[in-house]
Every structure is written in C-alpha cells, then in structure tokens.
C-alpha cells in the first residue's frame, strides 16, 4: 500500500472515531509493513499477516528503521507474522469483531473458490 494512502487512512480513522489509540489494527495483507509503520507512528498497535517470507523479512527491516523512535515515544511496535490470511482467526487466536478487505475475498463464497491447500 502506498505510504501516503495508509497514513491518510489511519489519520481519517482516528478523526472519524472508527478506531482509537487503544485499538488493534489488523492488516491481512501485510506486504512490507506499511500499515504497521503508519499505525505505530500514530501510537496504535497493529498485527499484519503476510504470505510470502521475503516480504516478512523486508517488513522486519523496515520496522527496525523506526523501532528506537517508537520506543522513545512509548508507541507500540508493529507485529507482522508469516501466514495465510485466509486463516486469519487461527493466526490471531481470538474472535475478530469485523474485517474490511477487497474483492474477491470480501465474498463469503470465495472460500470454495480459493481453497487452502492442506486444510
């Protein structure tokens, strides 16, 4: 996700009361960690899931660039784990109150069209 876009989403979500600094933001498509960086920069905890290990590694490198600043400000460190977001509840390990995503994964019937191998 583009840096400017994710920062705008976080600022807008705070301003509109969609979430606050006590919230946990979950990004099922973590990529290189942009959502985690934007959330931590605003003092919000985040958990991202990324399928590909190479992007998990890049995200961890990106997080390390900011870690000392977040610590100094008392802001949470972002968390990004390697996993398949189609198993989000199992990865998070708790009930999820809601989720926003993009097509085709927003449709309940996609579970059958996008089966997870080995499950």
C-alpha positions in Angstrom: 0.0 0.0 0.0 1.3 3.5 -0.8 2.7 5.3 2.2 0.6 8.4 1.8 -2.6 6.4 1.4 -2.1 4.3 4.5 -1.2 7.3 6.6 -4.3 9.1 5.4 -6.4 6.0 6.2 -5.0 5.9 9.8 -5.5 9.7 10.3 -9.0 9.5 8.9 -9.9 6.5 11.0 -8.8 8.3 14.1 -10.6 11.5 13.2 -13.8 9.8 12.4 -13.7 7.6 15.5 -13.5 4.3 13.6 -10.8 3.3 16.0 -8.6 4.9 18.6 -5.2 4.6 20.1 -6.3 1.6 22.2 -7.4 -0.3 19.1 -5.6 -3.2 17.4 -5.5 -2.7 13.6 -5.2 -6.0 11.7 -3.9 -6.0 8.1 -4.4 -9.4 6.4 -2.1 -8.4 3.5 0.9 -7.1 5.4 3.4 -6.7 2.5 6.4 -4.7 3.5 4.8 -3.4 6.7 3.4 0.0 5.6 0.2 -0.4 7.7 2.3 -1.4 10.7 4.6 1.6 10.3 1.7 4.1 9.9 -0.2 2.6 12.9 2.9 2.7 15.2 3.7 6.3 14.0 0.2 7.2 15.4 0.6 5.2 18.6 -1.7 2.4 17.5 -1.0 -1.3 17.9 -1.1 -3.4 14.7 -0.9 -7.0 13.6 -0.2 -7.8 10.0 -0.1 -11.1 8.2 1.9 -11.7 5.1 2.0 -14.9 3.0 5.5 -14.5 1.4 8.5 -14.8 3.7 10.6 -12.4 1.5 8.1 -9.6 2.3 8.0 -10.5 6.0 11.8 -10.1 6.0 11.5 -6.7 4.3 8.9 -5.6 6.7 11.1 -6.5 9.7 13.9 -4.5 8.1 11.6 -1.5 7.7 10.3 -1.8 11.3 13.9 -1.8 12.6 14.5 1.6 10.9 11.9 3.1 13.2 12.0 0.9 16.3 14.1 3.2 18.5 11.9 6.2 17.8 8.7 4.3 18.6 10.3 3.0 21.8 11.4 6.6 22.8 7.8 7.8 22.3 6.2 4.9 24.1 4.5 3.8 20.9 3.8 0.1 20.2 6.0 -1.9 17.9 4.1 -3.3 14.9 3.8 -7.1 14.6 3.9 -8.9 11.3 3.7 -12.7 11.0 4.2 -15.0 8.1 0.9 -16.8 7.4 -2.1 -17.2 5.2 -4.7 -14.6 5.9 -7.5 -16.9 4.8 -6.8 -18.5 8.2 -7.0 -15.1 10.0 -8.9 -16.2 13.1 -6.5 -19.1 13.7 -3.5 -16.7 13.3 -4.9 -14.0 15.5 -6.1 -16.6 18.0 -9.2 -14.6 19.1 -12.6 -13.6 17.9 -12.5 -10.8 15.4 -15.2 -8.2 15.6 -15.0 -7.2 11.9 -12.9 -7.1 8.8 -12.6 -4.9 5.8 -10.9 -6.3 2.7 -11.0 -6.1 -1.1 -12.5 -8.4 -3.7 -12.5 -11.3 -4.3 -12.0 -12.0 -0.6 -15.0 -9.9 0.6 -17.5 -12.5 -0.6 -18.3 -15.5 1.7 -18.4 -17.9 -1.3 -14.7 -17.3 -2.1 -13.8 -19.9 0.5 -14.7 -22.6 -2.0 -13.2 -20.9 -5.0 -9.9 -20.2 -3.2 -9.2 -23.3 -1.1 -6.3 -23.5 1.2 -4.0 -26.4 0.3 -3.6 -28.9 3.1 -6.8 -27.8 5.0 
